[in-house]
């Protein structure tokens, strides 16, 4: 990553910045779908990619251009680190939100179906599920904001002070960054919750269990099959 960032910083090309931003979105989506999620829903990869893109890209552009007065906003040495911080927090929010939604729809399915049976729409029946998922997704960010600058001195503020900035400038920078992180995490969590609910609870207001999967992802199943096949071949040759 350091070598790649160095190349992008040296080129100072907006297309290189856009390419690296797209790479971060794809890697973040892959991490969520393949490694972080124990339960997955159908078409989770594009849904997660949309959630990360619509939450981190607009917030990072608005924050760097207007809140931090960086012109041009895509200046690599400043935009890429900010986008990376937003992506990391958004990934955590999406994982917690989607995991909560799928768990609630499986473990407390009777409650949702009870509301659906009495005429509630899927939006009305799943409102409690969405609210709880959003609360869990935003809890770490809210807890961090409650102590930041009072008890904990965050890394961005510490780095700015060590870099020679005044304490006031460092505090303002950290405040802007935290607002951006909170906004992107909330937007990513809300988008992922809506997409998950629209897929798992269909337009006929039915919970579709077959669209939720708990087994290993196909990539890891293929890897295990290849490893088993290679191990079998090695054993046969030794025999």
N, C-alpha and C positions, 0 to 999 in steps of 0.2 A: 504493500500500500504506500509506503514512504517513497519508493522509487516512482510509482505511478503519479503520486501527488507532485513530486518534484518536476516531472515532465510537464504536467498540466500547468503548474505555476510558471514555468519558464516560457511556455508557448503563449500564455495570456490570450488564448483564443476562446471566444464564446461557444464555439461548436465543441471544443474539447471539454469545456465545463458542462455543457448539455449532455455529452456522451457519458461523462463520469457520473452525473446526476442520474441518468437512466440506469447505469450499472449499479449504483447504490440501491435504486428502487427494486431492480431484479434480484439482487443479492438479499435484500431485506425480505422480499416476498418468499424467496426460496427458503430462507431461514425460518420464517413463520410456518410455512406449509409443511416442510420436510422434517424439521427438527423440533420445533417448539410445541406443536399442536398434537395432543393425544387423540382428539376427535377432529374429524374433518367433514366438510360438507361438499356436495357436488359443485364443481367449478369454483373451488375455493381459491385457486391460484389467481385467476383474473380478478376475482372479487377483492382479494387482499392487495393485489397490485393497484387497483383503482383506489382503494382506501388509503394506501400510503401516498400515492401520487397526488390526489386531490387535497391532502392535508398538509404535506410537507412542502411541495413546490410553491403553491400560492403564498403560504405563510412566510416562507424563506424569502421570496421575492419582495413582498410588501415590507417585511421587517428590515431587510438590508437596505432597501431603497429609501423608505420614508422614515422609519424609526431610527435607523443608524446613519442615514444620509450618506450612503456609499454610492458613488457614481463612477462608473457603471455598477449596477447591482451585482453583476456576475463576476466581479473581480475575484479571481480564483483563490487568492490567499485568504480571503475573508468569507466568500460565499460558501465554498466547499466545507470548511469546518462547521459552519452554522448548519448547513443542510445535514451533515453527518450527525450532529447532536439532535436535531429534530427527528431524524429517521430512527435513531436509537430509542428515543422515548416513544415514538409512535408505534414502533414494533412491539414494545412491551404492552402498550395499551391495547393494540389489536389482539394480541395473544390472550390477554386476560379477558377481554370483552367476548371474543368468539368462544373461548372455552366455557365461560359462564353461560352464554346463551345455549350452546349445545347440551351442556350438562343439565340445565333447568328443563329444557324441552324433553329430555329423556327421563330424568329422575322424577320430575313433577309434571309429567304429561297429562295426568288425570285432571289437574287443576285447569290447565289451558283448555283441554277438551270439554270440561264442564262449562266454561264460559262460552265456548264455541257452540255447544249444544243448546244453550239458552239464547242464541241469536247474536252473540257478539261477533264483530268482525275480527279478522286476524290482527289488526292493529290494536283493537281494544283488548283482545284476549292476551296479547303478548306485551302489553304496556308494562306490567310488573316485571317481566323477564328482562326487558330492555333497560328499565330503570336500575335494576340491581346490577346488571352487567356494566352499565356506564359508571355506577358508583364504585364498583370494584376496580375498574380500569383507571379511574382518576384518583383513587385514594393515594397511591404513592406520590403523585405530583402535588396533590394538596398538602400532604404531610411535609413534603420537602419545602413547599412555599411557606408553611407556617413557622419554620425554624430558620429559614435562610436569612442571613444577615443579622440574626439575633443570637443564635446559638452556633450554627454551622457557618463557616466561611467557604463558599463554593469554589470549585476549581477555576472557573473562568475569572472570578474576581481576584483570586490569589495569583493567577498567571498574569493578569493585567498589572497588578501592583508590583510583582517581581519584574515585569517588563519596563517599569519606569513610569507608569501612569499614576495619576493622583488617586487617592482613595475615593474621592467623589466621582471621578470619571469611571473608575472600576465598578463602583456600586451602581451607577446608571447603566453601564453596559450589562452587568449581571441581571439587573431588573428587566431590561428589554429582552434578554435571552430567555429568562424564566417565563415571561409572558408569551413569547413565541413558542416555547416548549409546551406550555399548558394549552395554548390554542391548537397547536398541531395534534397533540395527543387526544384532546377532546374531539376534534373533527375526525381523526382517524378512527377512534372508538365508535363514534356515532355512525359513521359511514359503514364500518364493518358489521355493526349490529343490524342495521337496516338491511344490508345485502344478505346476511345470514338468515334473518327472519323471512325475507321474501322468498328465499330458495327453499328453506325447510318447511315453512308453512305456505302452501300453494294458494293460487287465486281462488280455489274452491273452499278455502278456509279449513284445510285438512293438514294435519302434521304428517309429513312424509318421512317415515323412519328410514326408508331405503336410501335416502339422500344423505344420511349421516353415516360415516365410516369410522371405526375405531381401530382397524387393523393397520399394519405398517403401510407406509406409502409404497406405491408401485416401484419407485426408484430403489428403495431399500430391499424390497422383495427380490427385485432383479439382481441386486448386488449379492444378496444371500444365496440366490440360486447359482450365480457364477462361481462364488467361493466354494459352495458345496460340490459343484461339478469339477472344479480344479482339484479340490482335496481328494475326490474320488479317483481322478486320473492319476494323481501322485501315488495314492495307496495301491492302485492296480500295478503301476510300474515297479513299485518296491516289492510287491508280491511276486 
